Amino acid sequence: MLKVAAGAALEWLPQETIVFDQAVAEQTLSIDCAGNARCCGWDIVVLGRQARNERFIAGRWSQRIEIRRDGRLLWLERSRIDGDDELLGSVVGWNKHHVSGLMWATGFTPDEALIEQCRACVDPSDVVVGVTCLPDGPMLVRVLGSSAEQVRESLTRIWTLLRPPLLGIAAQRPRIWST
């Protein structure tokens, strides 16, 4: 469990997870923000190794992400995908996309204009995006795409918009992203 102390901030922006065909994998992430702590993060999952034209047709991937404030659950994300799961092709699931990204931001209340900016900054011809803000909870962004690069770039654009109001500092790409 990651604990963010009152007055502190956490940015959790890892590289994508690639789930190989026939993998059996489980991911868990739990974040607890105390008091007025702020947190922004994302998780990007790629099903199959795209460079090898590999698809995720056998195996199982499951994930659990918890966002808490002072121990109280704000958001729980639970996913379980089997390689032959019908949700991979369904419009109510992954809709034939191979990459899914979830972003969260908590510790501030975005106004409607910022939410609309986040929706508008993503190219809808590349990805499918949804942005919502829960009452007393985190702002959530879901992106589905055909490549990790498309999803990561979409989430990076949104992060660039969110960082100033969330953390009070301009967005600046970490150098590690260039390696």
C-alpha positions as CSV (number, residue, x, y, z in Angstrom):
1,M,0.0,0.0,0.0
2,L,1.2,3.5,-0.9
3,K,0.5,6.0,1.8
4,V,0.4,9.7,1.0
5,A,0.8,12.0,4.1
6,A,-1.4,15.0,4.6
7,G,-0.1,17.9,2.6
8,A,2.0,15.6,0.4
9,A,1.6,14.7,-3.3
10,L,2.1,11.5,-5.3
11,E,2.4,11.1,-9.0
12,W,2.3,7.4,-10.0
13,L,3.0,7.2,-13.8
14,P,4.6,3.9,-14.6
15,Q,5.3,2.4,-18.0
16,E,2.7,0.1,-19.4
17,T,2.3,-3.5,-18.3
18,I,2.5,-6.0,-21.2
19,V,0.5,-9.2,-20.6
20,F,1.9,-12.0,-22.8
21,D,-0.3,-14.6,-24.3
22,Q,-0.8,-17.5,-21.9
23,A,0.2,-15.4,-18.9
24,V,-1.5,-15.8,-15.6
25,A,-1.0,-12.5,-13.8
26,E,-2.5,-10.5,-11.0
27,Q,-1.8,-6.8,-10.2
28,T,-2.7,-4.9,-7.1
29,L,-2.3,-1.3,-6.3
30,S,-3.6,0.4,-3.1
31,I,-3.2,4.1,-2.4
32,D,-4.4,5.8,0.8
33,C,-4.3,9.7,0.9
34,A,-4.4,11.3,4.3
35,G,-6.2,14.6,4.9
36,N,-5.5,17.0,2.0
37,A,-3.0,14.8,0.2
38,R,-3.1,14.9,-3.6
39,C,-2.5,12.0,-5.9
40,C,-2.5,11.5,-9.7
41,G,-1.7,8.3,-11.4
42,W,-2.3,5.9,-14.2
43,D,-2.2,2.3,-15.1
44,I,-1.8,1.2,-18.7
45,V,-2.3,-2.5,-19.7
46,V,-1.4,-4.0,-23.1
47,L,-2.8,-7.4,-23.9
48,G,-0.4,-9.3,-26.1
49,R,3.0,-8.4,-27.6
50,Q,1.9,-6.1,-30.5
51,A,5.4,-6.0,-32.1
52,R,5.2,-9.7,-32.6
53,N,1.5,-9.6,-33.7
54,E,0.7,-11.6,-30.6
55,R,-2.8,-11.5,-29.2
56,F,-3.9,-12.4,-25.7
57,I,-6.0,-15.5,-26.6
58,A,-5.2,-17.7,-23.6
59,G,-4.4,-17.0,-20.0
60,R,-5.8,-14.7,-17.3
61,W,-5.0,-11.2,-16.2
62,S,-6.6,-9.6,-13.1
63,Q,-6.2,-6.3,-11.5
64,R,-7.3,-4.5,-8.4
65,I,-6.8,-0.7,-7.8
66,E,-8.0,1.0,-4.6
67,I,-8.0,4.7,-4.0
68,R,-8.7,5.7,-0.4
69,R,-8.8,8.9,1.6
70,D,-8.1,8.5,5.4
71,G,-8.9,4.8,5.0
72,R,-12.3,5.4,3.3
73,L,-12.6,3.7,-0.1
74,L,-13.1,6.3,-2.9
75,W,-12.7,4.1,-5.9
76,L,-12.3,0.4,-6.5
77,E,-11.3,-0.9,-9.9
78,R,-11.5,-4.7,-10.4
79,S,-10.8,-6.3,-13.7
80,R,-10.4,-9.9,-14.8
81,I,-9.9,-10.8,-18.4
82,D,-9.5,-14.3,-19.7
83,G,-7.8,-14.7,-23.1
84,D,-11.0,-15.9,-24.7
85,D,-13.2,-13.4,-22.9
86,E,-16.1,-12.0,-25.0
87,L,-15.6,-8.6,-23.4
88,L,-12.4,-8.1,-25.5
89,G,-14.5,-7.8,-28.6
90,S,-17.7,-6.3,-27.1
91,V,-18.7,-2.6,-27.3
92,V,-19.4,-2.8,-23.6
93,G,-15.8,-4.1,-23.0
94,W,-12.6,-3.5,-24.8
95,N,-14.3,-3.2,-28.2
96,K,-11.4,-5.0,-30.1
97,H,-8.8,-2.6,-28.6
98,H,-5.7,-4.2,-27.1
99,V,-4.7,-1.4,-24.7
100,S,-6.5,0.1,-21.8
101,G,-5.5,3.0,-19.6
102,L,-7.0,4.3,-16.4
103,M,-6.0,7.6,-14.8
104,W,-7.1,9.0,-11.5
105,A,-6.6,12.3,-9.8
106,T,-7.7,13.1,-6.2
107,G,-7.2,16.0,-3.8
108,F,-8.9,18.7,-5.8
109,T,-12.2,19.4,-7.4
110,P,-11.9,20.0,-11.2
111,D,-14.4,22.4,-12.7
112,E,-16.5,21.5,-15.7
113,A,-14.3,23.6,-18.0
114,L,-11.2,21.5,-17.0
115,I,-13.1,18.2,-17.5
116,E,-14.2,19.4,-21.0
117,Q,-10.6,20.4,-21.8
118,C,-9.5,16.9,-20.8
119,R,-12.0,15.3,-23.1
120,A,-11.2,17.7,-26.0
121,C,-7.4,17.3,-25.9
122,V,-7.5,13.7,-27.0
123,D,-7.8,12.7,-30.7
124,P,-11.0,10.6,-31.0
125,S,-9.7,9.0,-34.2
126,D,-6.9,7.4,-32.2
127,V,-8.6,6.3,-29.0
128,V,-11.8,6.1,-27.1
129,V,-11.8,8.3,-24.0
130,G,-14.2,8.8,-21.1
131,V,-13.7,11.4,-18.3
132,T,-15.8,11.6,-15.1
133,C,-15.6,13.1,-11.7
134,L,-17.2,11.3,-8.7
135,P,-18.7,13.2,-5.9
136,D,-16.2,13.3,-3.0
137,G,-14.0,11.0,-5.1
138,P,-11.4,11.0,-7.8
139,M,-11.6,12.3,-11.3
140,L,-11.3,9.2,-13.5
141,V,-10.2,8.9,-17.1
142,R,-10.5,5.7,-19.2
143,V,-8.7,5.4,-22.5
144,L,-9.0,2.4,-25.0
145,G,-6.7,2.2,-28.0
146,S,-4.8,0.0,-30.4
147,S,-1.3,0.9,-29.3
148,A,0.4,1.7,-26.0
149,E,1.9,4.9,-27.6
150,Q,-1.6,6.2,-28.4
151,V,-3.0,5.6,-24.9
152,R,0.2,6.9,-23.2
153,E,0.2,10.1,-25.3
154,S,-3.5,10.6,-24.6
155,L,-3.0,10.2,-20.8
156,T,0.1,12.5,-21.0
157,R,-2.0,15.2,-22.6
158,I,-4.6,15.0,-19.8
159,W,-1.8,14.9,-17.1
160,T,-0.4,18.1,-18.6
161,L,-3.7,19.8,-18.1
162,L,-4.3,18.4,-14.6
163,R,-0.9,18.9,-13.0
164,P,-1.1,22.7,-12.5
165,P,-4.5,22.8,-10.7
166,L,-3.8,19.6,-8.8
167,L,-0.2,20.2,-7.7
168,G,0.3,23.9,-8.4
169,I,3.2,23.4,-10.7
170,A,3.6,23.2,-14.5
171,A,3.7,19.9,-16.2
172,Q,7.2,18.9,-17.3
173,R,7.9,15.5,-18.8
174,P,10.2,13.4,-16.6
175,R,13.5,12.8,-18.3
176,I,13.2,9.1,-17.8
177,W,10.3,9.1,-20.3
178,S,12.8,10.0,-23.0
179,T,15.0,6.9,-22.4
